[in-house]
Amino acid sequence: MVLNGSQILANVLLENEVDTIFGYPGGAVLNIYDALYEYSDKITHIMTAHEQGASHAADGYARATGKTGVVLATSGPGATNLVTGIATAYMDSVPMVAITGNVPNSLIGRDSFQEVYIAGITMPITKHNFVVRNIKDLAPILRKAFKIAISGRPGPVLVDIPKDITAATTEYEPAPKQEADKLLSCYGDNISDIAEEINNAKKPVILFGGGVKNSNAGVILKRIIGKANIPATHTLMGAGVLRYDMPENLGMIGMHGSVAANKAVNNADVVITIGSRFSDRVALAPGKFAKKATMIHIDIDQSEIDKNVKTDYHVIGDAEYVLGELEPLLKEAKRDDWFAEINTLRRDIPYSTGGEMMHPKEIMDIISEVAGEDGLFVTDVGQHQMWAAQYLHHVKAENFLTSGGLGTMGYGYGAAIGAQIGTGRKPVFHITGDGSFHMNMNEACTAVTYNLPVISICINNEVLGMVRQWQTSFYGKRYSSTDPGRKTDYVKVAEGFGAKGYSCKTADEFRKALKEAVEYGGPVWIECRIGKDEKVLPMIPGGGTVDDIIYE
Amino acid sequence: MLKRKYLSFLVDNHEGVLTRISSLFRQRGFNIDSLTVSATNDGSLSRVTIGMSGDDEEIKQIINQTKKLYEYEGMFEIDPNDSLIRELLLVKVAANEHIRSSLLELATIYKAKIIDVSDGSMVFELTGKPIKLDSYIENLKPYKILEMCRTGATAMQRGKVKLSK
């Protein structure tokens, strides 16, 4: 059947079971939006306030559902507004297809109105990108984009479509859904040698990251932890794979990781790293990281091997597959001495409650209590993000969405909207800070338009807390541009958008407001006031080791 | 000790593939000495030759990152002891009647070709290993080099084709 480019786009989306996309219209994508009008019974288009919000929504949708997120924007500024969202997805290995319109082929390269070379701009932040030059290439390119996004280590792919291509016609032949090229083998060092190292270890530790989430290796990981009796720590991206209260779970590692996790890795004789890339927030001093340990690295991306931290053994492959090979070779073990040693390494950071304002841990405890085990949490970036990572009761990998690699302030609202639409979860908890929230709070209009039960809990210390904390600790309390003196009335602004707003100081007020918000079933903002001197603790400064942990 | 090393990749002959490779190297901070992209006997493929001085870790990262490119199709083995590494030099030297003969003498030693003689200048062409070109240029320094360009190295292993994925 002969279709135009825009109809072909709609059909390739449908081939790939895409029923929801996020975007914002504009001149270069008018034909595409005309096709979306035609296909509106099959494809729901969610219009956000800003293209950045749409890109984060596609990301949140993908993380919460495991499906590929799709975002659509017009040429020029529409395309550049996607950049932060694409980079966020790239750094956290989130499958996304970003579609941008461009000026017609005849106008490309002439500095035409709203023309930008988005393929060049996004080259370093996509797995791959395409410019469609010929209508005959459109369907094959779009299919490749879906395949690349989900194969191997997932990530974003951008397809730039000039306007004339969206109107040109060609024969369309349906194709099956694109499936990931799943790596059903692995290569590198011998798995039996690795198993022997683990079996002979006295003090092994598992360190895992987002790769375990992406490959759904959580179940087998838990079995291995049980069988070989190995304590495990996770990166920010690995939160939720293990239950927060599982005895072998040492919590998060790294800059704001638990003392036990960081010290256990430091004392370990074997560290098994799975689906994690030793970022500078995990291995703060790469040359001194787990110095006493034999290092084993399992990752799907060969370029991660020896990139940041040198390892003794490595296997390149899908985590679930590699762990499946490893499991039968591991001996049952009991490592009571090692766990006893780790117990002496634990150190809780004291905090006080019942003061004039809440402690961040109280806020997280109340959120966990009200949300229960099905709570889906989306954070922004900063202190609140670390408190959420440290204190929320994580039970499921897909229930904690956060911008780890890029650390994108303003990620949360869009991502929460995407996650809510993707899962239908009532509600989704968007945990934010006053700094991050101000970046993209405009997405309240989206939440109101579609009446989405997204509860934005804004932890307000009136300052840019994370940067200010560094200024307190390392810059002699010279608070440069971290105390903006904003006078935002969150309740009024929420109401102005057509959402509901609360402002709380005490734990009782917050618990009551949060319960009401859950009942309400639409978009709600809850401001939680905290003191500006609250810190994220413990902390290992950049480049430091366990000898440099700051406790207060 | 930094090793001079040549890497030779086979990539899809797409528009923008050169940009993508150079963008990757810039992004990752790889130091490369030369980069050439050329046609091959297969019209759908291009061959990329990279000359670089780096330690083994850096070379490994370049290889692993390049392999992740969607357009990557393979890598040729280039063992410096058993490979043909060639570069082309064009150099325009100021030449009056008095020095022409000594320039000619130097060209003969290096087997450089004279490809132009104009009023006041001569252009020499020299093909060979980059190190030979370096040496020729060094010997031309006492003269006045007016203009010079080099293509960057291209390389091929002797004997059997060893292409790995």
HADDOCK unambig.tbl for C-alpha pairs under 7 A between the chains (distance, minus, plus):
assign (segid A and resid 123 and name CA) (segid B and resid 20 and name CA) 6.65 0.50 0.50
assign (segid A and resid 124 and name CA) (segid B and resid 23 and name CA) 6.93 0.50 0.50
assign (segid A and resid 124 and name CA) (segid B and resid 24 and name CA) 6.60 0.50 0.50
assign (segid A and resid 124 and name CA) (segid B and resid 27 and name CA) 6.93 0.50 0.50
assign (segid A and resid 128 and name CA) (segid B and resid 70 and name CA) 6.43 0.50 0.50
assign (segid A and resid 302 and name CA) (segid B and resid 64 and name CA) 6.35 0.50 0.50
assign (segid A and resid 303 and name CA) (segid B and resid 61 and name CA) 6.24 0.50 0.50
assign (segid A and resid 303 and name CA) (segid B and resid 64 and name CA) 4.80 0.50 0.50
assign (segid A and resid 303 and name CA) (segid B and resid 65 and name CA) 5.79 0.50 0.50
assign (segid A and resid 307 and name CA) (segid B and resid 61 and name CA) 6.95 0.50 0.50
